[in-house]
Amino acid sequence: MKRFKEQRELLVLDNNVVRFFFFLVMGLLSCTGAHGEITPVVLPGMRRNVSALYVLGDSSVDCGSNTLFYPQLHRNLSLIPCNGSNGNLLPHLLADKMGLPYTLSFYNQNGSVRDLLRGLNFGSAQATIMNPGSQGYQSLNQQLRQVFETIELLQLQLSPDRVIRFIRSSVFYLSFGKDDYINLFLSSSSSSGATPTYSSREFAHILVSEMVHVVRSLHDLKIRKIICQGILPLGCTPRMTLESFDFAAGEDNGGGCWDRINSLVLEYNIMLEEKIIELNVEMPDAHVLFCDVYQGIKAIIANPERYGFEDVKSACCGLGLYGATIGCLSMEMACNNTASHVWWDLYNPTRGVNSLLADSAWSGHPFSGLCRPMDIQDLLT
């Protein structure tokens, strides 16, 4: 525990790179003038009680465009974790429902106050809650640092009252944990039969404690609308289905989902939701939601025909058994009918699945109670 508390203070990017980016943005912002009268982007039908959407997370929120040197550093052999663009991902589909523009990737925005007020995606494909020491992507705490810097820049350009009003009416969306299990816990426990450093409960506790720390840090920044997405049923993904395949018998484990892996994810999800309930009591001036994508995707897998799907095991984009031996290296590898698949690549769902999850997170249909203690549309009323 002590080692990971120390790691929380580490920055993934070199300090010189961070300083360079900070002063570059400052230079670009200087042309607007202090406390300039710049208004946020407003789309037709935009809900006036939500100013912007800010996103933090892993490949569930980023297709790789926000990850420096992503093709060179990606380890899962699935370079295209989205079928097309970030617009196919859950938080971006929710932005549509909020009447907001798609959030710009942190490294693709031009540094103007207008872009900062539009909302940003700090997410980075393959990002983790823990800091494994990799230089390839932004961990949870690196993304939190970018949030701090963004708000500092707004405070330098706009009046304090306006910044507080803007932040209080903005939504912050967090989606982490999947890659911690894939790249840290499972890879560690499976390598050479090594004994895991932590038990499953200890590992989940470390992850949840970090998430709680971040939610409290966001609250200290006057952020009052926070959505935490749980981890999807990792044991049902094509790669895990492949790894559970009994090659000697020539068959999978029956249902297509690896129950042991799903139990690990459920342990994290349950623990996170319990802490979110406590946070809502601790911070009565804020609303923190837990969105249970695990249960939504499991419902689709249990009854795919009802929701318009045919294949619940194979990746649309990939090679080998279940499309999971080699991940999605190019769009030319993709299947002809994406809409019939639950899974896009090794670990990520298709747009069709994300659309159903977005509808349910927003209004409770077709999966009621996906987000708790309220639907997202109620968060904005």
Helices and strands as residue ranges (DSSP letters): H 2-7, H 15-29, G 30-32, E 53-57, H 70-73, G 86-88, H 90-98, E 104-105, H 113-118, E 120-121, H 140-157, H 160-168, E 171-175, H 178-180, I 181-186, H 187-190, G 191-193, H 200-220, E 225-229, G 234-236, H 238-243, H 259-282, E 287-291, H 293-302, G 304-307, E 311-315, G 321-323, G 331-333, G 338-340, E 341-343, H 351-363, E 371-372, H 376-379
